[in-house]
Amino acid sequence: MKIGIIGAGNIGGNLTRRLTALGHDVSVANSRGPQTLTELAAETGATPVRVEEAARGAEVVVITIPLKAVPDLPSGILDEAAPGVAVIDTGNYYPQQRDGRIAGIEDEGLTESRWTERQLGHPVIKAFNGTYAIDILDRPRPAGALDRMALPVAGDDEAAKRKVRDLIDELGFDTVDAGGLDDSWRQQPDTPVYGLRAGVADVAKALAEASPERKPEFRG
Ligand SMILES: NC(=O)c1ccc[n+]([C@@H]2O[C@H](COP(=O)([O-])OP(=O)(O)OC[C@H]3O[C@@H](n4cnc5c(N)ncnc54)[C@H](OP(=O)(O)O)[C@@H]3O)[C@@H](O)[C@H]2O)c1
């Protein structure tokens, strides 16, 4: 598949490594430009591109940048993606450590990914947000393995969600359908499933046990 990755840090870098290893055609972008991604390109065979080009022709696009940077993305970055593109949002809101206060999340009560979706003007599928970046490299397991981890996946577009769940399966993880994007608070930071390394049953249980309360340390 043709896959565009916007953000080449902890998560974007490791997704680039694994997806190229699986044979996908990956374009990757960061904020500073393709000339700063030559090492990652040499290591993986991915194509370093400008942000504006990352989604061109892509069937899957991953947005994996700090939440506060999402509004800085050029408008129309998804316009030239393939029809039916699935856009994965890996983002988390850390108001005190990184992102500053975002009114849409705190005052309007939008889930973090609903807010991101509004900035992008395109539906998103929330995945990988509670996954340690290193686990993308270290913890893939074949289907059926007893210690195969499961990742929650939330989103409203069922076809896009299916595509993302199939891709995660190919990456070596099970998935749990975590509902629509308005349910995705169940997998945000400080929930039981966030950072949980467990299989399908325990991930489903953790999602069910989440509380919608946003604690003071997760407010800006
Ligand atoms: N680290 C984890 O284990 C982890 C796990 C799950 C989810 N997450 C979430 O996933 C997101 C990414 O996390 P990360 O740890 O991978 O971040 P990171 O290591 O800080 O990397 C961020 C990447 O985003 C790029 N970027 C920043 N602003 C940009 C812009 N305006 N346009 C294009 N690219 C831009 C940066 O490019 P430059 O370097 O050129 O500025 C960098 O490549 C965050 O929301 C984070 O909370 C992280």
The ligand as an ORCA input file, in Angstrom:
! r2SCAN-3c Opt
* xyz 0 1
  N       6.374      8.646     22.056
  C       5.462      7.706     22.241
  O       5.803      6.598     22.723
  C       4.023      7.955     21.859
  C       3.159      6.890     21.977
  C       1.857      7.021     21.533
  C       1.412      8.232     21.042
  N       2.258      9.292     20.983
  C       1.689     10.556     20.454
  O       1.953     10.603     19.054
  C       2.290     11.946     18.662
  C       3.735     11.952     18.161
  O       4.570     11.540     19.225
  P       6.120     11.271     19.062
  O       6.609     10.846     20.394
  O       6.356     10.402     17.881
  O       6.622     12.742     18.750
  P       8.124     13.268     18.535
  O       9.109     12.160     18.743
  O       8.258     14.523     19.306
  O       8.148     13.621     16.970
  C       7.307     14.598     16.448
  C       7.464     14.632     14.949
  O       6.486     15.548     14.450
  C       7.120     16.394     13.520
  N       6.392     17.661     13.444
  C       6.181     18.573     14.413
  N       5.473     19.609     13.934
  C       5.236     19.334     12.632
  C       4.576     20.025     11.592
  N       3.985     21.215     11.798
  N       4.564     19.466     10.370
  C       5.150     18.275     10.138
  N       5.783     17.569     11.087
  C       5.833     18.095     12.320
  C       8.520     16.568     14.052
  O       9.340     17.028     13.014
  P      10.666     17.888     13.366
  O      11.538     16.999     14.178
  O      11.217     18.209     12.024
  O      10.178     19.099     14.111
  C       8.821     15.126     14.476
  O       9.242     14.362     13.370
  C       2.083     12.807     19.917
  O       0.782     13.343     19.940
  C       2.270     11.815     21.059
  O       1.584     12.224     22.233
  C       3.559      9.169     21.362
*
